[in-house]
């Protein structure tokens, strides 16, 4: 009887525990399944601030860059036309020295040539006397023939014509010998053929020189010429001279030269001619620019140029009108840019017609009125939300003067 009561009590405890657990589960289900309000995510806002530039048609004067070495317009070797001992050398006739046209640079001893001249003059006197004598004899022979009463034309020998011609030829030969002696005497003095400077000299006092001995290498200070390589793709942007012109031709393209030897210097020249063929090795065309009197100090320059000095050149090119010009910093991988459209960025592929180290002319891919994004974005997708900065233009663009920018193009590189 007691055991039956215990079993009933245990059974009641189990039922009570099950009810408690069921109640707890029911409460949890009701709590977790209560209705809640649906909330939409807040609308996205632009996080990137950009600067833009509205594209307009521009007029661009182009500049083509190149380089070259300074060479004198005239460079020559002074040689001795006669032999002799050097008895005079001008102080200016030293390496680097300057001289003026007509200045006496070198003189040789004259004694031998004075003697030759005296001998030649004596021979002239003797030949002239012989010619006068033969002339008198010819006149007398003609008179004798006429007095003889013989008819017909007198023989040349009877009239002494051969002897007269021989005497006349001897006189001319003697006179030519005098001129040659005088010329050799003049050649003992070497005068400057132009205003110039000495590159190198090879003689000194008391030195014996022979005929055609090189005395010095000299060059004219009248002008310098610089040979400039031009890439084939730049031909269309350069007004090449069809014929040789001079520095004074105001229609020839201007060239500004820069030197880094010491402090920076600049010189102005003009294109004077273009080579008639393209170089077979480099496939480049060469043009020649000239600078007037660059080897002498002038008011506008602190120092003269040096032969062989390396110069960079900025050649005046054609002017492009009605083109789109954008900064290179806005171009990605040389092929695309970002534009701003209704608060979003759009990626556009572009084709460049002309470019330099700072700007490029766009031939395809953009239109007038497009808003170019100037702020570097890296790699973003089209449609990314952006907000325009208070500054509509980049400060760099404003500083460049708007539409009147000058573009330059690197020429052939070494």
SVG drawing of the C-alpha trace seen along z (x, -y; Angstrom):
<svg xmlns="http://www.w3.org/2000/svg" viewBox="-2 -102 120 104">
<polyline fill="none" stroke="black" stroke-width="0.4" points="0.0,0.0 2.8,-2.4 4.7,-1.5 1.6,-2.3 1.3,-5.8 4.9,-6.6 4.5,-5.7 1.5,-7.9 3.4,-10.8 6.4,-10.4 4.1,-10.4 2.4,-13.6 5.9,-15.3 6.8,-14.3 3.5,-15.7 4.1,-19.0 7.6,-19.3 6.4,-18.7 3.8,-21.3 6.3,-23.9 8.7,-23.1 5.8,-23.4 4.7,-26.7 8.3,-28.1 8.5,-27.0 5.2,-28.6 6.2,-31.9 9.5,-31.9 7.6,-31.1 5.1,-34.0 7.9,-36.4 10.0,-35.6 7.1,-35.7 5.7,-39.1 5.3,-41.5 7.9,-44.2 8.1,-47.2 10.2,-46.8 13.0,-49.4 14.5,-50.4 18.3,-51.1 19.1,-54.8 19.7,-56.3 23.4,-56.2 25.2,-59.6 28.2,-60.5 31.4,-60.1 33.9,-61.3 34.5,-65.0 35.9,-65.8 37.0,-68.8 35.8,-69.1 36.6,-71.1 34.0,-71.9 35.6,-71.3 35.6,-74.0 37.2,-74.5 40.7,-75.9 43.4,-77.5 46.7,-76.0 50.2,-77.1 52.3,-74.0 56.0,-73.7 58.2,-70.8 61.2,-69.9 64.4,-68.6 68.2,-68.9 71.5,-69.3 75.1,-70.4 76.4,-73.8 78.4,-74.0 79.8,-77.1 78.4,-78.2 82.0,-78.4 84.8,-76.3 88.1,-75.9 91.8,-75.2 94.3,-78.0 97.2,-76.6 100.5,-78.1 100.6,-78.7 104.4,-79.1 107.3,-77.8 109.4,-79.7 110.3,-80.5 107.6,-82.0 108.7,-85.4 105.4,-86.8 102.4,-85.3 99.6,-87.5 98.7,-87.4 95.1,-86.5 96.3,-83.6 96.0,-81.2 93.5,-78.5 90.2,-80.4 91.5,-83.7 89.3,-86.1 90.3,-87.9 88.7,-90.3 88.5,-90.0 91.8,-91.2 93.9,-91.0 97.5,-89.8 97.8,-86.5 101.0,-85.0 104.0,-86.3 106.9,-84.4 110.4,-85.6 110.3,-87.6 114.0,-87.8 113.9,-84.9 110.8,-86.1 112.1,-89.6 115.1,-88.2 112.9,-86.2 110.9,-89.3 114.1,-91.3 115.3,-88.6 111.9,-88.4 111.8,-92.2 115.3,-92.1 114.2,-89.5 111.3,-91.6 113.7,-94.5 115.9,-92.2 112.9,-90.7 111.4,-94.1 114.8,-95.3 114.9,-92.3 111.4,-92.8 112.0,-96.5 115.1,-95.5 113.2,-92.8 110.4,-95.3 112.9,-97.8 114.5,-95.1 111.1,-94.0 110.3,-97.5 113.6,-97.8 113.1,-94.4 109.7,-95.5 111.3,-98.7 114.0,-96.8 111.5,-94.5 109.5,-97.5 112.7,-99.1 113.8,-96.0 110.9,-96.3 109.9,-92.7 106.3,-91.9 104.0,-89.7 103.6,-89.2 106.9,-89.2 107.8,-86.0 107.3,-86.1 110.9,-85.2 112.1,-88.1 110.0,-90.4 111.4,-88.9 107.9,-88.0 109.0,-84.8 111.7,-86.6 109.3,-89.4 106.7,-86.9 109.4,-85.0 110.6,-88.2 107.0,-89.2 106.4,-85.8 109.6,-86.0 108.4,-89.4 105.0,-88.1 106.7,-85.1 109.0,-87.5 106.0,-89.7 104.1,-86.6 107.2,-85.6 107.0,-89.0 103.3,-88.5 104.1,-85.1 106.9,-86.5 104.7,-89.3 102.0,-86.8 104.4,-84.6 105.6,-87.6 102.0,-88.5 101.5,-84.9 104.2,-85.2 101.5,-87.1 98.4,-85.2 95.4,-87.4 92.1,-86.5 89.5,-85.6 86.6,-86.6 85.7,-87.6 86.3,-84.5 88.0,-82.5 90.8,-79.9 89.9,-76.3 93.4,-75.0 96.8,-76.2 99.9,-74.3 102.8,-76.7 105.1,-79.0 107.8,-81.5 110.9,-80.4 109.2,-77.3 109.8,-76.2 106.6,-75.6 106.1,-74.1 103.6,-74.5 100.1,-73.4 101.1,-73.2 98.0,-73.5 98.6,-76.5 95.3,-76.5 91.7,-75.5 89.4,-78.5 85.7,-79.2 83.5,-82.2 81.6,-84.0 79.0,-85.1 76.5,-82.4 76.0,-79.0 73.9,-76.1 72.3,-73.4 71.1,-70.1 67.8,-69.1 66.2,-65.6 62.4,-65.6 60.2,-62.5 58.1,-61.5 54.8,-61.9 55.7,-65.5 56.0,-66.5 52.3,-67.5 52.7,-70.0 55.8,-71.8 56.1,-74.4 59.2,-73.0 61.1,-75.4 60.9,-74.2 64.0,-76.1 67.0,-77.5 66.3,-80.7 68.2,-83.1 67.9,-84.1 66.4,-87.4 63.5,-85.7 60.7,-86.6 58.4,-83.9 60.7,-81.0 59.7,-79.2 61.4,-80.5 63.5,-78.3 64.4,-78.9 67.6,-77.2 68.5,-76.4 71.8,-75.5 72.6,-73.9 76.3,-74.7 76.8,-76.7 73.7,-78.8 70.8,-78.4 71.1,-80.5 68.7,-81.0 69.3,-82.0 66.8,-82.6 67.2,-81.4 65.1,-80.3 64.8,-77.3 66.7,-77.9 66.4,-74.6 65.4,-70.9 67.4,-67.9 66.4,-66.4 66.1,-62.8 65.2,-60.9 68.1,-59.3 68.2,-55.6 69.3,-54.6 67.1,-56.7 64.2,-57.2 64.2,-60.8 64.2,-64.0 66.8,-66.7 66.1,-70.4 68.8,-73.1 68.4,-76.2 70.7,-79.2 71.6,-81.6 73.2,-84.9 76.5,-85.9 76.2,-83.5 80.0,-83.2 80.4,-86.8 79.0,-88.4 75.8,-90.3 73.5,-92.4 70.8,-89.8 73.1,-86.9 75.6,-86.5 78.1,-84.4 78.9,-83.2 78.1,-79.7 80.8,-77.1 81.4,-74.9 80.1,-71.4 77.8,-72.6 74.7,-70.6 71.4,-72.6 67.8,-71.8 65.4,-73.4 61.8,-74.5 60.7,-74.8 57.6,-77.0 55.0,-74.6 51.6,-75.1 48.6,-76.4 45.7,-74.0 42.3,-75.8 39.0,-74.4 40.5,-71.4 39.9,-69.7 42.9,-69.9 43.0,-68.0 45.7,-67.6 47.6,-64.3 46.9,-63.8 43.2,-63.1 44.2,-60.3 44.4,-56.7 46.7,-54.2 46.8,-56.6 43.3,-55.4 40.4,-56.6 39.1,-59.4 36.3,-60.0 33.5,-62.5 30.9,-63.9 27.2,-63.2 24.3,-63.9 26.3,-63.4 28.0,-60.2 31.3,-59.4 31.3,-57.9 34.3,-56.2 35.1,-57.2 37.7,-55.8 39.6,-58.5 42.0,-58.8 44.8,-61.2 45.9,-63.2 48.8,-65.1 50.4,-65.0 53.3,-66.2 54.5,-65.8 51.7,-67.9 48.7,-68.0 47.0,-66.1 44.8,-67.0 41.8,-64.6 40.7,-63.6 37.9,-61.2 36.0,-60.2 35.0,-63.6 32.8,-66.4 32.6,-70.1 30.6,-70.7 31.7,-67.4 32.7,-67.8 36.1,-66.2 36.9,-64.9 40.3,-66.3 40.6,-64.6 42.6,-61.3 40.2,-58.5 42.2,-55.4 40.0,-52.6 36.3,-53.1 33.2,-51.9 30.9,-54.0 28.0,-55.2 29.9,-55.9 28.3,-58.8 30.4,-61.9 29.9,-65.4 31.5,-68.4 33.9,-70.5 33.3,-74.1 36.2,-74.8 34.9,-74.0 38.4,-74.1 41.7,-72.8 44.0,-75.6 46.6,-74.4 44.3,-74.9 43.5,-78.4 47.2,-79.2 47.8,-78.0 45.8,-80.8 42.7,-78.9 42.6,-78.4 45.9,-80.0 48.2,-77.2 51.3,-76.4 51.9,-72.7 55.3,-71.2 56.2,-67.9 59.4,-65.9 61.4,-65.4 63.7,-62.5 65.4,-61.2 68.9,-59.9"/>
</svg>
